[in-house]
Amino acid sequence: MPKISASSIKKLVKDSSGVTISNSAADAISRILEKKAKRIAKYAVKRAKDKKRSTVLEEDIDTYRLKFGD
């Protein structure tokens, strides 16, 4: 079961655009976002450990974004 729910995606799309989204489209977005979140988290954890921290900070996420884009 995905950690980012399709229902959350459906609500986000509906609230931001007023348009409904199919279950399969919401599932597809959920899978994409989950993969991206895992990549970002992996990078951020490695960066925090390299800096001898046990906590991921916003700067770790910002560094990912600056290095790899969105």
Backbone hydrogen bonds in HBPLUS format (Angstrom, degrees):
<---DONOR---> <-ACCEPTOR-->    atom                        ^
c    i                          cat <-CA-CA->   ^        H-A-AA   ^      H-
h    n   atom  resd res      DA  || num        DHA   H-A  angle D-A-AA Bond
n    s   type  num  typ     dist DA aas  dist angle  dist       angle   num
A0008-SER N   A0005-SER O   3.16 MM   3  5.27 126.1  2.47  95.6 108.4     1
A0009-ILE N   A0005-SER O   3.23 MM   4  6.65 154.4  2.30 143.4 150.0     2
A0010-LYS N   A0006-ALA O   2.82 MM   4  6.11 162.3  1.85 154.1 159.0     3
A0011-LYS N   A0007-SER O   2.98 MM   4  6.14 158.3  2.03 143.4 148.8     4
A0012-LEU N   A0008-SER O   2.92 MM   4  6.10 160.6  1.95 147.2 153.0     5
A0013-VAL N   A0009-ILE O   2.92 MM   4  6.15 167.3  1.93 158.9 161.3     6
A0014-LYS N   A0010-LYS O   2.94 MM   4  6.05 167.0  1.96 148.6 152.9     7
A0015-ASP N   A0011-LYS O   2.79 MM   4  5.86 167.8  1.80 154.6 158.3     8
A0016-SER N   A0012-LEU O   2.97 MM   4  6.02 150.1  2.06 144.1 151.9     9
A0017-SER N   A0013-VAL O   2.91 MM   4  5.84 138.8  2.09 147.5 156.9    10
A0018-GLY N   A0014-LYS O   2.73 MM   4  4.57 143.0  1.87 124.6 134.5    11
A0026-ALA N   A0022-SER O   2.94 MM   4  6.17 161.1  1.98 152.0 157.5    12
A0027-ASP N   A0023-ASN O   2.84 MM   4  6.05 153.5  1.91 148.4 156.2    13
A0028-ALA N   A0024-SER O   2.97 MM   4  6.15 152.5  2.04 140.2 147.4    14
A0029-ILE N   A0025-ALA O   3.01 MM   4  6.29 161.6  2.04 151.1 155.1    15
A0030-SER N   A0026-ALA O   2.93 MM   4  6.09 158.6  1.98 145.4 152.0    16
A0031-ARG N   A0027-ASP O   2.95 MM   4  6.24 157.1  2.00 151.2 156.1    17
A0032-ILE N   A0028-ALA O   3.09 MM   4  6.34 161.3  2.12 149.6 154.4    18
A0033-LEU N   A0029-ILE O   2.88 MM   4  6.10 170.4  1.89 160.4 162.6    19
A0034-GLU N   A0030-SER O   2.91 MM   4  6.03 155.3  1.97 147.5 154.7    20
A0035-LYS N   A0031-ARG O   3.07 MM   4  6.26 160.5  2.11 147.6 152.1    21
A0036-LYS N   A0032-ILE O   3.01 MM   4  6.25 162.2  2.04 151.0 156.3    22
A0037-ALA N   A0033-LEU O   2.79 MM   4  5.95 158.7  1.84 148.4 154.7    23
A0038-LYS N   A0034-GLU O   2.98 MM   4  6.18 153.8  2.05 146.1 152.6    24
A0039-ARG N   A0035-LYS O   3.07 MM   4  6.38 155.5  2.13 146.9 153.1    25
A0040-ILE N   A0036-LYS O   2.95 MM   4  6.23 164.6  1.98 155.5 159.4    26
A0041-ALA N   A0037-ALA O   2.87 MM   4  6.00 164.5  1.89 149.4 154.2    27
A0042-LYS N   A0038-LYS O   2.90 MM   4  6.02 160.9  1.94 147.3 152.6    28
A0043-TYR N   A0039-ARG O   3.06 MM   4  6.26 164.6  2.09 149.2 153.1    29
A0044-ALA N   A0040-ILE O   2.85 MM   4  6.05 166.1  1.87 154.4 158.9    30
A0045-VAL N   A0041-ALA O   2.84 MM   4  5.96 160.8  1.87 154.2 158.7    31
A0046-LYS N   A0042-LYS O   3.08 MM   4  6.24 163.9  2.11 146.6 151.2    32
A0047-ARG N   A0043-TYR O   2.91 MM   4  6.17 160.2  1.95 152.6 158.4    33
A0048-ALA N   A0044-ALA O   2.91 MM   4  6.10 160.1  1.95 147.7 153.1    34
A0049-LYS N   A0045-VAL O   2.92 MM   4  6.15 163.9  1.94 153.3 157.6    35
A0050-ASP N   A0046-LYS O   2.85 MM   4  6.05 156.3  1.90 149.5 156.6    36
A0051-LYS N   A0047-ARG O   3.02 MM   4  6.25 139.1  2.19 141.4 152.0    37
A0051-LYS N   A0048-ALA O   3.12 MM   3  5.10 126.4  2.42  93.2 107.2    38
A0053-ARG N   A0048-ALA O   2.80 MM   5  5.07 162.4  1.83 145.4 146.6    39
A0052-LYS N   A0049-LYS O   2.86 MM   3  4.76 156.3  1.92 107.0 110.6    40
A0060-ASP N   A0057-LEU O   2.93 MM   3  5.38 139.9  2.09 108.9 119.8    41
A0061-ILE N   A0058-GLU O   3.05 MM   3  5.19 119.4  2.43  99.5 114.0    42
A0062-ASP N   A0058-GLU O   2.85 MM   4  6.18 163.0  1.88 156.1 161.6    43
A0063-THR N   A0059-GLU O   2.87 MM   4  5.95 149.1  1.97 137.7 145.6    44
A0064-TYR N   A0060-ASP O   3.14 MM   4  6.41 151.8  2.23 137.6 144.4    45
A0065-ARG N   A0061-ILE O   2.99 MM   4  6.35 163.8  2.01 154.0 157.7    46
A0066-LEU N   A0062-ASP O   2.89 MM   4  6.15 158.9  1.93 151.3 156.8    47
A0067-LYS N   A0063-THR O   2.92 MM   4  6.02 154.5  1.98 147.3 154.3    48
A0068-PHE N   A0064-TYR O   2.77 MM   4  5.83 167.3  1.78 162.6 165.5    49
A0069-GLY N   A0065-ARG O   2.68 MM   4  4.67 133.7  1.89 130.4 137.9    50
